[in-house]
Amino acid sequence: MSVAEIANAAGVFPNQVTYYFGSKDSLLVHAAFLGLLHDARRMERIGRQAPDAATFRRNIARAVLSLPSLPSVARALAAGISKPELAPVVDQHLQLLFRQSERYVSQLIDGRGWRARRPLDVEARTFWSTALGAVLLVRAGAHGTNADLDLAGALTIHDDSEPG
């Protein structure tokens, strides 16, 4: 699909697309991450419903691996690798994802009296890096299923009923 076709479908002029997004590839990166941020809101509800930290870890891991936006984000990450001019756009969106995730986990653990075994910024980066890395591997042709990945193990959030 060309920029002209995208603009036509959006009811705008092509120069508006390139003015605001720079290129079609940049627009696709923005759209992929917007989809992920939207999906992350759904995940937050799932996390808030968890009665304990172990259920939280398990439910969040299961939910993130089934997010419909992850394949698009994997393509956006690949675009950031293959087209260096997109790297700042990808980084901007990753930083937003990390900050929002950190803020969400901070509010959740403060409200529940849970703890994390590492700083929350590291917690958010580690979790999303693991999730996105898994999607990149699958998209690149690695064999396996979601059951082969312990994404819940990437989280160190725990409550008083758990050792450590």
C-alpha positions as CSV (number, residue, x, y, z in Angstrom):
1,M,0.0,0.0,0.0
2,S,1.4,3.4,-1.0
3,V,1.3,6.6,1.1
4,A,-1.3,7.9,-1.3
5,E,-3.5,4.9,-0.7
6,I,-3.0,5.2,3.1
7,A,-3.9,8.9,2.9
8,N,-6.9,8.3,0.8
9,A,-8.2,5.6,3.3
10,A,-7.6,8.1,6.2
11,G,-9.3,10.9,4.3
12,V,-6.2,13.1,4.3
13,F,-3.7,14.3,1.8
14,P,-0.4,12.3,1.3
15,N,1.7,15.2,2.4
16,Q,-0.1,15.2,5.8
17,V,1.0,11.6,6.3
18,T,4.6,12.4,5.4
19,Y,4.5,15.6,7.4
20,Y,3.4,14.0,10.7
21,F,5.1,10.6,10.3
22,G,8.0,11.2,7.9
23,S,7.5,8.0,5.9
24,K,5.2,5.1,5.4
25,D,7.6,2.9,7.4
26,S,7.5,5.4,10.3
27,L,3.7,5.4,10.2
28,L,3.7,1.6,10.4
29,V,6.0,1.7,13.4
30,H,3.7,4.3,15.1
31,A,0.7,2.2,14.3
32,A,2.2,-1.0,15.6
33,F,3.2,0.5,18.9
34,L,-0.2,2.2,19.3
35,G,-1.8,-1.2,18.9
36,L,0.6,-2.6,21.6
37,L,-0.2,0.2,24.0
38,H,-3.9,-0.4,23.4
39,D,-3.4,-4.1,24.1
40,A,-1.4,-3.3,27.2
41,R,-4.5,-1.6,28.7
42,R,-6.3,-4.9,28.4
43,M,-3.4,-6.6,30.1
44,E,-3.6,-4.2,33.0
45,R,-7.1,-5.2,33.7
46,I,-6.1,-8.8,33.7
47,G,-3.3,-8.1,36.1
48,R,-5.5,-6.1,38.5
49,Q,-7.9,-9.1,38.8
50,A,-5.1,-11.4,40.0
51,P,-5.6,-12.3,43.7
52,D,-1.8,-12.9,44.4
53,A,1.6,-12.2,42.8
54,A,2.0,-15.8,41.4
55,T,-1.4,-15.5,39.6
56,F,-0.4,-12.1,38.4
57,R,2.8,-13.3,36.8
58,R,1.1,-16.3,35.2
59,N,-1.9,-14.3,33.8
60,I,0.2,-11.4,32.5
61,A,2.6,-13.8,30.8
62,R,-0.2,-15.7,29.1
63,A,-2.0,-12.5,28.1
64,V,1.1,-10.8,26.6
65,L,2.0,-13.9,24.5
66,S,-1.5,-13.8,22.9
67,L,-1.6,-10.0,22.1
68,P,-2.7,-9.5,18.5
69,S,-0.3,-6.5,18.2
70,L,2.9,-8.4,18.9
71,P,3.6,-9.6,15.3
72,S,3.2,-6.0,14.1
73,V,5.6,-4.7,16.8
74,A,8.1,-7.5,15.8
75,R,7.9,-6.1,12.2
76,A,8.5,-2.6,13.6
77,L,11.5,-3.8,15.5
78,A,12.9,-5.5,12.4
79,A,12.3,-2.3,10.4
80,G,14.2,-0.4,13.1
81,I,17.1,-2.8,12.5
82,S,17.1,-2.7,8.8
83,K,16.4,1.1,8.5
84,P,18.5,3.1,10.9
85,E,16.4,6.2,10.4
86,L,13.5,4.4,12.1
87,A,15.6,3.5,15.2
88,P,14.7,6.7,17.1
89,V,11.0,6.2,16.4
90,V,11.2,2.6,17.7
91,D,13.2,3.7,20.7
92,Q,10.7,6.5,21.5
93,H,7.9,4.0,21.6
94,L,9.8,1.4,23.5
95,Q,10.7,4.0,26.2
96,L,7.0,4.9,26.4
97,L,6.0,1.2,26.8
98,F,8.7,0.7,29.5
99,R,7.6,3.8,31.4
100,Q,3.9,3.0,31.3
101,S,4.6,-0.6,32.4
102,E,6.8,0.6,35.2
103,R,4.2,3.0,36.4
104,Y,1.5,0.3,36.2
105,V,3.5,-2.2,38.2
106,S,4.5,0.4,40.7
107,Q,0.9,1.3,41.4
108,L,-0.1,-2.4,41.6
109,I,2.6,-3.5,44.0
110,D,2.2,-0.4,46.2
111,G,-1.6,-1.1,46.4
112,R,-1.1,-4.8,47.1
113,G,1.9,-4.7,49.3
114,W,3.9,-6.8,46.8
115,R,7.6,-6.4,46.0
116,A,9.9,-6.8,43.1
117,R,13.4,-8.3,43.4
118,R,14.9,-5.7,41.1
119,P,14.2,-2.1,40.3
120,L,10.9,-1.6,38.4
121,D,12.5,0.0,35.4
122,V,14.7,-3.2,35.0
123,E,11.6,-5.3,35.6
124,A,9.6,-3.6,32.8
125,R,12.5,-3.7,30.3
126,T,13.3,-7.4,31.1
127,F,9.7,-8.5,30.8
128,W,9.1,-6.7,27.4
129,S,12.5,-7.6,26.1
130,T,11.8,-11.3,26.8
131,A,8.3,-11.1,25.2
132,L,9.4,-9.2,22.1
133,G,12.5,-11.4,21.7
134,A,10.2,-14.5,21.8
135,V,8.0,-13.0,19.1
136,L,11.1,-12.1,17.0
137,L,12.4,-15.7,17.3
138,V,9.1,-17.2,16.2
139,R,8.7,-14.7,13.3
140,A,12.3,-15.6,12.2
141,G,11.3,-19.2,12.0
142,A,12.4,-20.6,15.4
143,H,10.6,-23.8,16.3
144,G,8.5,-23.9,19.5
145,T,5.4,-22.7,21.1
146,N,4.4,-20.4,23.9
147,A,4.6,-23.3,26.3
148,D,8.4,-23.4,25.6
149,L,8.8,-20.0,27.1
150,D,8.7,-19.1,30.8
151,L,7.7,-15.5,30.4
152,A,6.2,-15.5,33.9
153,G,9.7,-16.4,35.2
154,A,11.0,-13.1,33.7
155,L,9.0,-11.3,36.4
156,T,10.3,-11.0,40.0
157,I,7.1,-9.6,41.5
158,H,6.2,-11.6,44.6
159,D,4.1,-11.3,47.8
160,D,4.7,-12.4,51.4
161,S,3.4,-15.9,50.8
162,E,6.2,-16.7,48.4
163,P,9.7,-17.5,49.6
164,G,12.5,-15.0,48.9
